[in-house]
């Protein structure tokens, strides 16, 4: 498994872990509703068929996909979530 601390291109399988303490309340809401936010920002492929699986825990948010979904990392950049707030895991 590769672990990266920066933005990466989409792959067939990708996951991330967000540190909730590093996010604002607005950013948390935007991540939870990433498809609607992505559509509003005009992101390509931001529709329900490209939704990321989000699993929220007490201190972190896990996200993963097993297909070429829209770039959630681009969304993070657009809503001000810096790469120091999450870790990216790519299987391959």
WORAUR-V60196 format. One record per pair of residues at least 6 apart in sequence whose ideal C-beta (glycine too) atoms are under 8 Angstrom apart, sorted by the first residue. I is the first residue (numbers start at 1). GAP is how many residues later the second one is. If there is no record, write none. Layout:
i gap
I GAP
I GAP
//
This chain:
i gap
1 88
1 89
1 90
2 87
2 88
2 89
2 90
3 84
3 85
3 86
4 83
4 84
4 85
4 86
5 78
5 79
5 82
5 83
6 77
6 82
7 66
7 67
7 69
7 70
7 76
7 81
8 6
8 65
8 80
8 82
9 62
10 58
10 59
10 60
10 61
11 57
11 79
11 80
11 81
12 54
12 55
12 56
12 80
13 51
13 52
13 53
13 77
13 78
13 79
14 50
14 51
14 74
14 75
14 76
14 77
15 47
15 48
15 49
15 50
15 73
15 74
15 75
15 76
16 46
16 47
16 48
16 56
16 57
16 70
16 71
16 72
16 73
17 43
17 44
17 45
17 46
17 69
17 70
17 72
18 13
18 42
18 43
18 44
18 45
18 63
18 67
18 68
19 40
19 41
19 66
19 67
20 8
20 38
20 39
20 40
20 41
21 38
22 59
22 60
22 62
22 63
23 8
23 58
23 62
24 56
26 53
27 52
27 53
27 54
28 33
30 7
30 45
30 49
31 23
31 30
31 32
31 45
31 48
31 50
32 22
32 24
34 12
34 17
34 18
34 20
34 38
34 41
35 11
35 12
35 13
35 15
35 16
37 38
37 42
38 8
38 32
38 37
39 7
39 8
41 34
41 37
43 27
43 28
43 31
43 32
43 35
44 26
45 24
45 25
46 24
50 17
50 19
50 20
51 18
52 11
52 12
52 13
52 17
52 20
53 10
53 11
53 12
54 7
54 8
54 9
55 6
55 7
55 8
56 6
63 9
65 7
73 15
76 9
76 10
//
